[in-house]
Amino acid sequence: MAVIALVTAKGSAGATASAAALALNSRRPVLLAECDLAGGSLRHGLLRNVPRGPGERLDGNIGLHHLPQADWERTGADDDFTPQVAHHLWPMDDSDYRVALPGLTDPRQAPSLTSTWPTLLNVLQLTDQQLGWDVLVDGGRIVLDGGRLHPVLTPAPLLRQADLVLLVVRTTEEAHSLAYPMLQALRADLAAQGTGEQAVGVLSLGGEYRTSEVSHALEAPVLASLPWDEPAAAYLRTGGRMARGLGRSRLMRAARDAMGPLREHADRRRLHLQMRAVQAASPGVARVVQQLGARAVQHG
């Protein structure tokens, strides 16, 4: 079980495709939260043809951007938040135990999330620790403010409390150059305000350099490596009809092999930190997690 966040130093570096590949190949129930504050892409890609119930298709009325309004409409912290949150989870495939929270439809919605992050963080942590689900966060491109995570343009509370934060780096000289200072800033921020700089690692995307070369160049551990497989990546970006043999593609097989070691690394970090079990912030949050657990039982 783990809460794993994926971020990039540059917007098009592949965090969403990598997170989707890991989610679709997890051997456990999984929740993927698309928290890229530049705007989400899953609704127009991977999720666009996945139905939720007979004839129901994903549209702009579903997603992360509706959670602040639902949160504000509660008259008290103990009010039932379950229907609102559950309504904004969308299946990633026909299994119904791989679900996604689609991201923003407009970057201007980002400031409204500031007060909602603690509740969402609590849901993600409980989904991990009490239900045993894998939780993946697509954190998008890192934006800094004075050398620290920007409080509005990054999902800073989620990154600071994640078990692992993976900087997705393409294996090119340009990508390494952009990634190095971002890794240093991310480490410093998590050391000061998060669970420690040891939470930070690299997900290497592509095969131009060996893992040891990437680790040496960036002075950071490479915790996972995925080959760039264009047909598989195209499906993860655009969705539509799944090509035959996609599950046997290099990218999908590597993602399947990566989740176990990532989870084990997260578990070791948690034991090392002797983190206390997370408690539900309110009965409403507890009911969200119970409903997710009921889904897993029904479809497991």
WOGI-V352799 format. One record per pair of residues at least 24 apart in sequence whose ideal C-beta (glycine too) atoms are under 10 Angstrom apart, sorted by the first residue. I is the first residue (numbers start at 1). GAP is how many residues later the second one is. Records with the same first field share a line. If there is no record, write none. Layout:
I->GAP  GAP
//
This chain:
1->27  126  127  128  129  130  131  132  133  134  162  262  265  266  269
2->26  126  127  131  132  133  134  160  161  162  257  260  261  262  263  264  265  267  268
3->28  30  118  121  122  124  125  126  130  131  132  133  134  155  158  159  160  161  162  263  267
4->124  130  131  132  133  158  159  160  161  162  195  197  199  219  220  255  258  259  261  262
5->28  30  119  130  131  132  133  134  150  153  154  155  156  157  158  159  160  161  162  194  195
6->26  30  130  131  132  133  134  156  158  159  160  161  162  197  218
7->28  29  130  131  132  133  134  135  142  147  148  152  155  158  159  160  161  175  179  193  196
8->28  130  131  132  133  134  158  159  160  161  162  167  170  171  174  195  197
9->132  133  158  159  160  161  166  167  168  169  170  171  172  173  174  176  177
10->131  132  158  159  160  164  165  168  169  172
11->25  27  28  129  130
12->129  158
13->127  128  154  155  156  157  162  165  166  190  192
14->154  155  156  161  189  191  192  212  214  219  222  223
15->122  123  124  125  126  127  151  152  153  188  190
16->24  25  26  29  30  87  122  124  152  220  221
17->24  28  29  121  151  188  209  211  215  216  217  218  219  220  234  238
18->118  120  148  150  185  187  206  208  215  218  233  237  240
19->81  117  118  119  120  147  149  184  217  236
20->25  26  27  72  78  80  116  118  213  215  216  217  219  235
21->205  208  211  212  214  215  228  230  231  232  233  234  235  237  238
22->112  114  144  181  202  204  230  232  233  234  236  237  240
23->69  70  75  76  77  111  112  113  115  213  232  236
24->68  69  71  74  211  212  222  223  228  231  232
25->73  222  226  227  228  229  230  231  232  233  234
26->71  72  107  108  110  229  230  232  233  234  236  237
27->107  229  232  233  236
28->69  70  103  104  105  106  231  235  268  272
29->66  67  68  69  70  98  102  103  104  105  106  263  264  266  267  268  270  271
30->62  65  67  68  69  70  97  103  104  105  106  229
31->58  61  66  67  68  69  70  92  93  96  97  100  102  103  104  105  106  261
32->57  58  60  66  67  68  69  70  102  103  104  105  106
33->31  56  66  67  68  69  70  87  88  90  91  94  102  103  104  105  106  122  125
34->29  30  56  66  67  68  69  70  102  103  104  105  106
35->29  66  68  69  75  78  82  85  89  102  103  104  105  119  120  123  124
36->28  67  68  71  74  101  102  103  104  105  118  119
37->27  66  67  70  72  73  74  76  102  103  104  106  113  115  116  117  118
38->65  66  69  72  102  103  105  115
39->26  64  65  66  67  68  69  70  71  101
40->24  25  60  61  62  63  64  65  66  98  100
41->61  62  97  99  195  196  197
42->48  50  58  59  60  61  96  194  195  197
43->47  57  59  60  61  62  196
44->58  61  193  194  195
45->189  190  191  192  193  194  195
46->46  47  54  56  189  190  191  192  193  194
47->43  44  45  46  53  55  192
48->190  191  192
49->189  190  191  192  193
50->40  41  42  43  44  48  50  189
51->39  40  43
52->35  37  38  39  44  47
53->38
56->34
57->33
58->32  33  42  44
59->43  46
60->42  45  46
61->26  27  44
62->25  26  27  28  39  40  43
63->25  26  27  37  38  39  40  41  42  46
64->24  37  38  39  40  41  45  46  48  49  52  56  91
65->37  38  39  40  41  43  44  45  47  48
66->36  39  43  46
67->34  45  46  49  50  52  53  56
68->41  43  44  45  46  47  48  49  51  52
69->43  47
70->46  49
71->41  42  44  45  47  48  49  213
72->40  43  44
74->45  208  210
76->206  208
77->42  204  205  206  207  208
78->203  204  205  206  207
79->203  204  205
80->202  203  204  205  207  208
81->38  42  200  201  202  203  204  205  206  207
82->201  202  203  204  205  206  207  208  209  210
83->201  204  205  208
84->200  204
85->34  35  38  199  200  202  203  204  206  207
86->201  202  205  206  209
89->199  202  203  206
91->204  208
92->147
93->149
94->205
95->204  205
96->199  200  202  203  204
97->36  195  198  199  200  201  202  203
98->35  36  201
99->28  34  193  196
100->36  38
101->36  37
103->35  37
104->36
107->46
110->33  40  42  43  44  45
111->40  41  42
112->40
113->39  42  44
114->37  38  42  43
116->41
117->34  38  39  40  41  43  44
118->39  40  43  163  167
119->162  163  165  166  169
120->35  37  38  165  168
121->34  36  37  39  40  41  157  160
122->39  156  157  158  159  160  163  164  166  167
123->157  158  161  162  163  165  166  169
124->34  37  38  154  165
125->33  36  37  38  150  152  153  154  155  156  160  164
126->151  152  153  154  155  159  160  162  163  164  166  167
127->151  161  162  165  166  169
128->34  35  135  138  142  150  161
129->141  146  148  149  150  160
130->147  148  149  150  156  159  160  162  163
131->158  159  161  162  164  165
132->161  164
133->156  159  160  162  163
134->125  128  129  132
135->27  28
136->26  30  123  126
137->25  28
138->30
139->26  27  28  29
141->41
142->25  37  40  41  43  44  47
144->37  38  41  42  45
146->39
147->34  37  38  41  42
148->37  38  40  41  44  45
149->36  37  39  40  41  44  45
154->32  35
156->33  34  37  38
157->36  37
159->27  30  31  34  35  36  40  41
160->29  30  32  33  34  35  36  39
161->29  32  33  34  38  114  117
162->28  32  33  37  38  104
163->32  36  99  100  102  103  104  105  106  107  110  112
164->31  34  35  36  37  39  59  60  98  99  101  102  105
165->24  25  29  30  32  34  35  36
166->33  34  35  36  37  38  56  57  58  92  96
167->33  34  35  36  37  51  53  56
168->34  35  36  37  56  58
169->33  34  35  36  37  40  45  48  49  51  53
170->34  35  36  38  58
171->33  34  35  36  37  38  39  40  42  43  46  51  54  56  57
172->33  34  36  37
173->35  36  44
175->29  30  31  33  39  43
176->26  33  37  38  41  42
177->40
179->35  38  39  41
180->37  38  39  40
182->36
183->35  36  37
184->34  35  36
186->34
187->32  33
195->74  75  78  80
196->73  76  77
198->67  70  71  74  75
199->66  67  70  74
201->61  64
203->55  59
205->28  46
207->43
221->44
223->35  38  39  42  43
224->30  31  33  34  35  37  38  41
225->29  32  33
226->24  25  26  27  28  29  31  32
227->24  26  27  28
229->24  25  26
//
